[in-house]
Amino acid sequence: MGSIEHPAILRRTLFRNGLIADGTGAEPRIGDLVVEGSRIVDVGTGLDGDVEVDLEGKSILPGLIDCHVHVTIGSIDAVDRLQTPFSYPFFQAARHLRILRSIGITHARDAAGADLGVKLALENGLIEGPRLQIAISMLSQTGGHSDGWLASGNCVENRIAHPGRPRGVVDGVEEMRKAVREIIRAGADVIKIAASGGVMSPRDKPHHAHFSQDELAVAVAEARAADLPVMAHAQGSVGIKNALRAGVRSIEHGIFLDDEAIELMLEHEAFLVPTLLAPKSVLEAAANGARLTDATLAKAHEVAEAHLTSFRRACEAGVTIAMGTDAVGLAPGRNLEELDLMRVHGLSPAKALRASTLDAARLLGVADSYGSIEPGKQADLVVVSGHAHDFSSLADRIEAVYMDGVLVESRPAEILTPV
């Protein structure tokens, strides 16, 4: 993957003569970058340092951010989920997190599944991976996106409740209030609500709105009381608009956006986390033999084209995009395919990179320190061979990943082989 040696950054380290894609939306430029300790101290040309890293023919970009992952989900196959021991997904999470870091993702937001134990294991060095924000549970109404009830009367939950992960099915204002408080108590960084049906849930439809306006309002109010944002799984236009009027910070998926929904996103300065990989991942998993319900497969086909159309319209209108994948049907490590999908369907390469760095950092509330290559920011850096805007093979070309100036990955391809 290249012959450069990448020293752990302890002194004034000069990254020389690389193509700098800084994450701000500017076009990449050849230049130098200096890091002291954990911080970027200078960006320009003709700089000097105690240690030199020659980046000729290579690009350097900020650490990437995925705002919608599910690290405890290893399979969307219904039979696999029935046979998987309760504790097994937590060990899968450890592997998935390491893979995320190996492909240059230095921050991630788990959109339900990972609990405080997973986050603390990362922070305390028991496992390796990106910095992690957690939603813990997703709140839906009965018959909604968190309800695994099947027509047979059986219930197949994606995320079985346990002491650190409260159950996600609630009805009415007071149940919503208590559930949000329980999730806050469990250590969440963000509250997630399902304001519409979804693809993977067996007994709902993506375009149906879920939760009353009063239920949504109390969820946002309780989250705000704890200084937490709210992310909304919202696919249908009415559910999207209800969530925006309630004051959510981000719309996840946004599959059936109409003009009014786009106007509300702009008015409320809400983020769209498009997850273009999500329907693709479900259809690809089915093609590879995953056993899915007929309803899930039909819904995945139904939403695929509308999803891309809505994304294009949001981009044209100037909605702020933050990269997120939700690619639970794909093999781990394919997250960066989202950048190429965003490029193909509405964003310039520079804006697709910004969605995956600076704007994603803004959504996660960490943009003061992360998300771009600028003096004063923490040195989360990714070195890739070739051009930074060649997204089609980006993950395969990563040569080094730094977090806070420390080399954490140098040959990530070695751990990408599925097991």
C-alpha positions as CSV (number, residue, x, y, z in Angstrom):
1,M,0.0,0.0,0.0
2,G,3.0,2.3,-0.3
3,S,6.5,2.5,1.0
4,I,6.1,5.6,3.3
5,E,6.9,5.2,7.0
6,H,4.3,7.0,9.1
7,P,5.8,7.8,12.5
8,A,3.6,8.3,15.5
9,I,3.4,12.1,16.0
10,L,5.4,13.2,19.0
11,R,7.4,16.2,17.6
12,R,6.8,18.8,14.9
13,T,5.8,16.5,12.0
14,L,5.8,17.8,8.5
15,F,3.5,16.1,5.9
16,R,5.1,17.4,2.8
17,N,3.9,17.9,-0.8
18,G,0.6,16.1,-0.5
19,L,-2.8,16.8,-2.1
20,I,-4.7,18.4,0.8
21,A,-8.5,17.9,0.7
22,D,-9.3,19.9,3.8
23,G,-13.0,19.0,4.3
24,T,-14.3,22.6,4.0
25,G,-15.6,22.1,0.5
26,A,-12.6,23.7,-1.2
27,E,-10.9,22.0,-4.1
28,P,-7.8,19.9,-3.1
29,R,-4.4,21.7,-3.4
30,I,-0.8,20.5,-3.2
31,G,0.8,21.7,0.0
32,D,2.3,20.9,3.4
33,L,0.8,20.2,6.8
34,V,2.5,20.5,10.2
35,V,1.3,18.7,13.3
36,E,2.6,19.2,16.8
37,G,1.4,16.8,19.5
38,S,-2.2,16.2,18.8
39,R,-3.0,19.4,16.8
40,I,-2.6,20.8,13.3
41,V,-0.5,23.9,13.7
42,D,0.1,25.0,10.1
43,V,-1.1,24.4,6.5
44,G,0.6,25.9,3.6
45,T,3.8,25.6,1.4
46,G,7.5,25.6,2.2
47,L,6.9,24.5,5.8
48,D,9.4,22.7,8.0
49,G,9.4,20.1,10.8
50,D,11.5,17.8,12.9
51,V,10.1,14.6,11.2
52,E,9.1,14.5,7.5
53,V,6.4,12.4,5.8
54,D,6.7,12.6,2.0
55,L,3.2,12.6,0.5
56,E,4.1,13.0,-3.2
57,G,1.5,11.2,-5.2
58,K,-0.8,10.9,-2.2
59,S,-3.7,12.8,-0.6
60,I,-4.4,13.7,3.0
61,L,-7.9,14.3,4.2
62,P,-9.6,14.7,7.6
63,G,-10.8,11.7,9.6
64,L,-14.1,10.6,8.1
65,I,-17.4,10.5,10.0
66,D,-20.3,8.1,9.6
67,C,-23.4,9.5,11.3
68,H,-25.5,6.4,11.0
69,V,-24.0,3.0,11.9
70,H,-25.3,-0.1,13.8
71,V,-22.2,-1.8,15.0
72,T,-24.1,-4.6,16.9
73,I,-26.0,-5.8,13.8
74,G,-24.1,-8.5,12.0
75,S,-26.8,-9.8,9.8
76,I,-30.3,-8.8,8.6
77,D,-31.1,-12.5,7.8
78,A,-34.2,-13.2,9.9
79,V,-33.2,-16.8,10.6
80,D,-29.7,-15.8,11.6
81,R,-31.1,-13.3,14.1
82,L,-33.2,-16.0,15.7
83,Q,-30.2,-18.3,16.1
84,T,-27.6,-15.7,17.3
85,P,-26.8,-15.9,21.0
86,F,-27.7,-12.7,23.0
87,S,-24.1,-11.7,23.7
88,Y,-22.7,-12.4,20.2
89,P,-23.5,-9.0,18.7
90,F,-21.3,-7.2,21.3
91,F,-18.3,-9.2,20.1
92,Q,-19.3,-8.4,16.5
93,A,-19.4,-4.7,17.5
94,A,-15.7,-4.9,18.5
95,R,-14.7,-6.1,15.1
96,H,-17.0,-3.7,13.2
97,L,-15.5,-0.8,15.1
98,R,-12.0,-1.7,14.3
99,I,-12.9,-2.1,10.7
100,L,-14.5,1.4,10.7
101,R,-11.3,2.9,12.0
102,S,-9.2,1.0,9.4
103,I,-11.1,2.7,6.6
104,G,-10.5,6.1,8.0
105,I,-13.6,6.7,10.0
106,T,-12.5,8.4,13.2
107,H,-16.0,9.3,14.5
108,A,-19.2,7.4,14.3
109,R,-22.7,7.7,15.6
110,D,-24.4,4.4,16.4
111,A,-28.1,4.8,15.6
112,A,-29.4,2.1,18.1
113,G,-27.8,-1.1,19.4
114,A,-24.5,-0.1,21.0
115,D,-24.9,0.7,24.7
116,L,-22.7,2.5,27.2
117,G,-20.5,-0.5,27.7
118,V,-19.5,-0.5,24.1
119,K,-18.7,3.2,24.2
120,L,-16.7,2.9,27.5
121,A,-14.8,-0.1,26.1
122,L,-13.6,2.1,23.3
123,E,-12.8,5.0,25.6
124,N,-10.9,2.9,28.0
125,G,-8.9,1.0,25.3
126,L,-10.4,-2.4,25.8
127,I,-11.4,-2.4,22.1
128,E,-10.2,-0.2,19.2
129,G,-12.2,1.9,16.8
130,P,-13.5,5.4,16.2
131,R,-14.9,7.8,18.8
132,L,-18.5,6.8,19.2
133,Q,-21.7,8.5,20.0
134,I,-24.7,6.3,20.9
135,A,-28.4,6.4,20.6
136,I,-28.8,3.1,22.5
137,S,-32.5,2.5,21.5
138,M,-34.8,3.7,18.8
139,L,-38.3,4.7,20.0
140,S,-41.2,3.8,17.8
141,Q,-44.9,3.3,18.4
142,T,-46.6,-0.1,18.5
143,G,-46.4,-1.5,15.0
144,G,-43.6,0.9,14.2
145,H,-40.0,0.6,13.2
146,S,-38.8,-0.8,16.6
147,D,-41.6,-3.4,16.8
148,G,-40.6,-6.8,15.6
149,W,-44.0,-8.3,15.9
150,L,-44.9,-10.8,13.1
151,A,-48.3,-11.9,11.8
152,S,-47.6,-15.3,13.4
153,G,-47.6,-13.6,16.8
154,N,-43.9,-14.1,17.2
155,C,-41.7,-11.1,17.8
156,V,-38.1,-11.0,16.3
157,E,-36.4,-8.0,17.8
158,N,-33.4,-6.4,16.1
159,R,-32.3,-5.1,19.5
160,I,-33.4,-7.1,22.5
161,A,-33.9,-4.9,25.6
162,H,-31.5,-5.3,28.5
163,P,-30.6,-3.2,31.6
164,G,-28.4,-0.9,29.5
165,R,-30.7,-0.8,26.5
166,P,-34.4,0.1,27.3
167,R,-37.1,-1.3,25.1
168,G,-38.0,0.9,22.2
169,V,-41.8,0.6,21.7
170,V,-43.8,3.3,23.4
171,D,-47.3,4.8,23.0
172,G,-48.6,8.1,24.4
173,V,-47.0,11.2,25.8
174,E,-46.2,9.8,29.3
175,E,-44.7,6.6,28.0
176,M,-42.6,8.7,25.6
177,R,-41.5,10.9,28.4
178,K,-40.4,8.0,30.6
179,A,-38.7,6.2,27.7
180,V,-36.6,9.2,26.8
181,R,-35.6,9.7,30.4
182,E,-34.6,6.0,30.7
183,I,-32.4,6.2,27.5
184,I,-30.8,9.4,28.9
185,R,-30.1,7.6,32.1
186,A,-28.6,4.7,30.2
187,G,-26.0,7.1,28.8
188,A,-27.2,8.1,25.3
189,D,-25.6,11.0,23.4
190,V,-28.6,11.4,21.1
191,I,-32.2,10.4,21.2
192,K,-33.6,8.5,18.2
193,I,-37.3,8.4,17.3
194,A,-39.0,6.7,14.4
195,A,-41.4,9.3,12.9
196,S,-42.4,6.9,10.1
197,G,-42.4,3.3,9.2
198,G,-39.4,1.7,7.6
199,V,-38.1,-1.0,5.3
200,M,-36.8,-3.6,7.8
201,S,-39.8,-3.5,10.2
202,P,-42.4,-6.1,9.3
203,R,-45.7,-4.5,10.0
204,D,-45.5,-0.9,8.8
205,K,-45.0,1.2,5.6
206,P,-42.2,3.7,5.0
207,H,-44.6,6.5,3.9
208,H,-46.9,6.3,7.0
209,A,-46.3,8.9,9.7
210,H,-45.8,7.6,13.2
211,F,-46.3,9.3,16.6
212,S,-48.6,12.2,17.3
213,Q,-47.2,15.7,17.3
214,D,-47.6,15.7,21.1
215,E,-45.5,12.6,21.4
216,L,-42.8,14.0,19.2
217,A,-42.8,17.3,21.0
218,V,-42.3,15.7,24.4
219,A,-39.4,13.5,23.1
220,V,-37.6,16.7,21.9
221,A,-38.4,18.6,25.1
222,E,-37.0,15.8,27.3
223,A,-33.9,15.5,25.1
224,R,-33.3,19.3,25.2
225,A,-33.6,19.3,29.0
226,A,-30.6,17.0,29.0
227,D,-28.8,19.0,26.3
228,L,-29.2,16.2,23.8
229,P,-30.2,16.4,20.1
230,V,-32.8,14.2,18.5
231,M,-32.3,12.2,15.3
232,A,-35.5,11.0,13.5
233,H,-35.8,7.9,11.4
234,A,-38.2,9.5,8.9
235,Q,-38.9,8.2,5.4
236,G,-42.4,9.4,4.4
237,S,-43.0,13.1,3.8
238,V,-45.6,13.6,6.6
239,G,-43.4,11.9,9.2
240,I,-40.4,14.0,8.0
241,K,-42.4,17.2,8.4
242,N,-43.8,16.2,11.8
243,A,-40.3,15.5,13.1
244,L,-39.0,18.8,11.8
245,R,-41.8,20.8,13.3
246,A,-41.1,19.1,16.6
247,G,-37.5,20.3,16.4
248,V,-35.3,17.3,15.5
249,R,-31.7,17.9,14.6
250,S,-31.4,15.5,11.7
251,I,-33.6,13.5,9.4
252,E,-32.3,10.0,8.7
253,H,-33.1,8.6,5.3
254,G,-35.5,11.3,4.0
255,I,-36.8,8.9,1.3
256,F,-40.0,10.7,0.2
257,L,-39.1,14.4,0.5
258,D,-41.6,16.9,-0.9
259,D,-41.2,20.7,-1.4
260,E,-42.6,21.5,2.0
261,A,-40.3,19.1,3.7
262,I,-37.3,20.5,2.0
263,E,-38.4,24.1,2.9
264,L,-38.8,23.0,6.6
265,M,-35.3,21.4,6.6
266,L,-33.8,24.7,5.4
267,E,-35.9,26.8,7.8
268,H,-34.9,24.7,10.8
269,E,-31.3,24.2,9.6
270,A,-31.8,20.5,10.0
271,F,-29.3,17.9,8.6
272,L,-30.2,15.2,6.1
273,V,-28.3,11.9,6.8
274,P,-29.2,10.2,3.5
275,T,-28.0,6.6,4.0
276,L,-28.1,5.9,0.2
277,L,-26.4,2.6,0.9
278,A,-29.3,1.3,3.0
279,P,-31.7,0.2,0.3
280,K,-28.8,-1.0,-1.8
281,S,-27.6,-3.1,1.1
282,V,-30.9,-4.8,1.7
283,L,-31.3,-5.7,-2.0
284,E,-27.7,-6.9,-2.2
285,A,-28.2,-9.0,0.9
286,A,-31.3,-10.6,-0.5
287,A,-29.5,-11.3,-3.8
288,N,-26.8,-13.1,-1.8
289,G,-29.3,-15.3,0.0
290,A,-30.3,-13.4,3.1
291,R,-33.7,-14.7,4.3
292,L,-35.9,-11.6,4.5
293,T,-39.7,-11.2,4.9
294,D,-41.6,-10.6,1.7
295,A,-42.7,-7.2,3.0
296,T,-39.1,-6.1,3.6
297,L,-38.0,-7.0,0.1
298,A,-41.0,-5.4,-1.5
299,K,-40.4,-2.2,0.5
300,A,-36.7,-2.1,-0.4
301,H,-37.6,-2.2,-4.1
302,E,-40.3,0.5,-3.6
303,V,-38.0,3.1,-2.0
304,A,-34.8,2.7,-4.0
305,E,-35.5,5.1,-6.8
306,A,-37.5,7.6,-4.7
307,H,-34.6,7.8,-2.3
308,L,-32.1,8.9,-5.0
309,T,-34.6,11.4,-6.4
310,S,-35.2,13.0,-3.0
311,F,-31.5,13.2,-2.3
312,R,-30.9,15.0,-5.6
313,R,-33.7,17.5,-4.8
314,A,-32.3,18.1,-1.3
315,C,-28.8,18.8,-2.7
316,E,-30.2,21.2,-5.3
317,A,-32.1,23.1,-2.6
318,G,-29.0,23.5,-0.4
319,V,-30.0,21.2,2.4
320,T,-27.0,20.4,4.6
321,I,-25.9,16.8,4.1
322,A,-24.1,14.7,6.7
323,M,-22.8,11.3,5.7
324,G,-24.4,8.2,7.1
325,T,-24.7,4.7,5.8
326,D,-27.0,2.4,7.7
327,A,-25.5,-0.4,5.5
328,V,-26.5,-3.3,7.8
329,G,-26.9,-5.7,4.9
330,L,-23.4,-5.2,3.5
331,A,-20.1,-6.8,4.7
332,P,-18.3,-4.5,7.2
333,G,-16.0,-2.0,5.7
334,R,-18.0,-0.8,2.7
335,N,-19.1,2.5,4.3
336,L,-17.1,4.7,2.0
337,E,-19.2,3.6,-0.9
338,E,-21.6,6.2,0.4
339,L,-19.3,9.0,-0.8
340,D,-19.4,7.8,-4.4
341,L,-23.2,7.4,-4.2
342,M,-23.4,11.0,-3.0
343,R,-21.1,12.2,-5.8
344,V,-23.1,10.4,-8.5
345,H,-26.5,11.5,-7.3
346,G,-26.1,15.2,-6.4
347,L,-23.0,16.4,-4.7
348,S,-19.7,17.6,-6.1
349,P,-16.7,15.5,-4.9
350,A,-15.6,18.4,-2.6
351,K,-19.1,18.7,-1.1
352,A,-19.4,14.9,-0.7
353,L,-16.2,15.0,1.2
354,R,-17.4,17.9,3.3
355,A,-20.6,16.0,4.1
356,S,-18.3,13.2,5.4
357,T,-16.1,15.4,7.4
358,L,-16.9,19.0,8.5
359,D,-20.7,18.9,8.2
360,A,-20.8,15.5,9.8
361,A,-18.7,16.9,12.6
362,R,-21.2,19.8,12.9
363,L,-24.0,17.4,13.3
364,L,-22.2,15.5,16.0
365,G,-21.2,18.7,17.8
366,V,-17.5,18.2,17.4
367,A,-16.7,20.7,14.6
368,D,-14.7,23.0,16.9
369,S,-12.0,20.3,17.1
370,Y,-12.6,17.9,14.3
371,G,-13.9,17.6,10.7
372,S,-11.4,19.7,8.7
373,I,-7.7,20.3,8.1
374,E,-7.2,23.7,9.6
375,P,-4.7,25.1,12.2
376,G,-5.9,24.6,15.7
377,K,-7.9,21.4,14.9
378,Q,-7.1,18.0,16.3
379,A,-5.0,15.9,13.9
380,D,-7.4,13.3,12.8
381,L,-5.9,12.5,9.3
382,V,-6.2,9.9,6.6
383,V,-3.5,9.4,4.0
384,V,-4.5,7.8,0.7
385,S,-2.7,7.0,-2.4
386,G,-3.8,8.8,-5.5
387,H,-6.5,11.5,-5.7
388,A,-8.8,12.2,-2.7
389,H,-11.8,12.6,-4.9
390,D,-11.5,9.2,-6.5
391,F,-14.1,7.7,-4.2
392,S,-14.7,4.5,-6.2
393,S,-11.7,2.8,-4.5
394,L,-11.0,5.0,-1.5
395,A,-11.1,2.4,1.2
396,D,-8.6,0.2,-0.7
397,R,-6.1,3.0,-1.0
398,I,-5.8,4.1,2.6
399,E,-2.2,4.1,3.8
400,A,-2.5,5.6,7.3
401,V,-5.0,6.8,9.8
402,Y,-4.2,9.2,12.6
403,M,-6.3,10.1,15.6
404,D,-5.3,13.1,17.7
405,G,-1.9,12.9,16.0
406,V,-1.2,9.3,16.8
407,L,-0.9,6.7,14.0
408,V,-3.6,4.1,14.7
409,E,-3.8,2.3,11.3
410,S,-1.2,1.7,8.6
411,R,-2.3,-1.3,6.6
412,P,-6.1,-1.6,7.1
413,A,-6.6,-4.1,4.3
414,E,-5.2,-6.8,6.5
415,I,-8.4,-6.9,8.7
416,L,-11.0,-6.4,6.0
417,T,-11.2,-10.1,5.0
418,P,-14.6,-11.4,6.2
419,V,-14.6,-14.1,8.9
